[in-house]
């Protein structure tokens, strides 16, 4: 994926997030699509995202539910590495009783960023074990801390899980929402 800007599709609608860099211009911050960026830009349609990326002189790849595809829909993942299997192993350890194992799974999963947002939100909604739910919330927190533009992807899931009857899950969700509120002042 050399010099390709990642586009992460939202499966619920036609909007998407695009890998970008931030540029300080006087009193405002501008975002520009870039394969070297750690920030994201939000677009209402994938066509607008592709147009913006091409105007910046880059090619693109579409990232959807842990599968990375280029513009011709050819799988470009390294065939010797099964990222889906890695993600599944990490997710299966989110509810592990051993704190070190759980923290390793959280840390590793968070490095996938918004690429796994759909999967995390789905598991958070369907998971019944409070320890796994709490770990997913911590993973989401780490992703948001590294990419403030991903807040919109996770916010509704955090709000929904904050209505949980389990006080540990509710507390973790409310702490994550509190951190999101802190970011509005940055």
PyMOL commands that set and color helices and strands:
alter all, ss='L'
color gray80, all
select helices_A, chain A and resi 46-55+83-92+99-110+113-126+130-146+148-161+167-183
alter helices_A, ss='H'
color red, helices_A
select strands_A, chain A and resi 4-9+16-25+28-33+39-43+59-64+67-70
alter strands_A, ss='S'
color yellow, strands_A
deselect
rebuild
show_as cartoon
